[in-house]
């Protein structure tokens, strides 16, 4: 198409393709939506190198929480469990993100999971849990889950909804706090950390990722879902979804906070988290369903693993030689 331009960009050892969209195409929102379905990108293998694990613990004085974002979510706190309301896309996203966490990744690490409780024995932290939309299904699968959120009304909503299911009473715990507030007390505690639709709302992404690293056990998994920073994500994620279709409330997202898979992967790898998977996610506003895609230009999911506390053999040998 004369409106779409693909240009190659070399990023380290990886060749990426950047999609550029001419400004006047933004008026054709529905056309662009369906075009996005036909865009596919080949998965590229990432060249991984050893990086030292991050060792610094962060104090509560350094926050990743944006107070202006908290006001937005406070106003919507009572709507979390309305499956036809503003959080409908998050309800349906569970069809992708629960299996992504469960079947494709965590099951490989559990030697003797109980029938019907495939995540039994796992300790999971759900960061920015909101009303507990993802926390609850993980608890029902047998995991011990702590859901944290800085908005008090969100946690109250989550607590109320949890009370309807006695099964969750021993498996799910909620706290009103930010991630950095519990880093010290929960260092290397969790088998998995979930940050689903969260990183596009924090004010310091690098600090947030470093905190995720700290609370994970060595070999633990970090799962992220978020929005790519592209012209297409601005056109569909903000202009169409917020201002035209009203799929999400106005002001929910700030395009400047969106992060590309390449940038996120760079931050993860440089902070001791080895990226295993990056996969595109597409939402159809007409059917209300999500599906996986090779296209990461809108939404995507990432899975990274905390590197074990090991030192490369060549560094050990070098140190021994110097001592001799």
Number of C-alpha atoms within 10 A of each C-alpha: 4 6 10 11 12 11 10 10 11 9 9 8 10 13 12 17 14 13 15 14 18 11 10 8 13 18 12 11 17 12 11 16 18 11 10 16 14 11 13 13 14 9 12 10 11 14 8 10 8 13 15 16 21 14 11 9 15 19 12 14 8 11 17 20 20 13 12 9 17 15 12 15 17 15 11 15 20 15 17 22 18 11 13 11 13 17 19 19 19 17 19 15 22 15 13 15 20 16 12 16 20 15 12 10 16 18 15 9 13 14 8 11 15 13 10 10 14 20 26 20 16 21 21 26 27 23 23 26 27 28 28 26 18 20 30 23 15 26 25 20 19 23 23 22 26 21 25 26 23 21 23 17 19 26 25 18 18 25 18 11 16 20 11 10 11 9 14 21 13 10 20 22 20 23 16 16 18 19 25 23 16 16 22 15 9 15 16 16 18 24 23 25 24 24 20 21 18 16 24 21 22 18 16 16 17 17 18 21 20 24 24 28 30 27 25 25 21 20 17 24 28 27 21 21 23 24 27 26 21 21 18 21 20 21 23 22 23 23 18 21 19 18 15 13 13 13 18 20 16 14 11 14 19 13 19 9 17 19 18 19 22 14 12 20 22 14 17 23 22 18 24 25 30 24 21 14 16 20 17 23 23 21 18 13 14 6 7 13 16 19 12 15 18 18 20 24 25 23 23 23 22 21 22 22 24 25 21 14 10 9 12 10 9 9 10 10 10 10 11 10 9 7 6 5
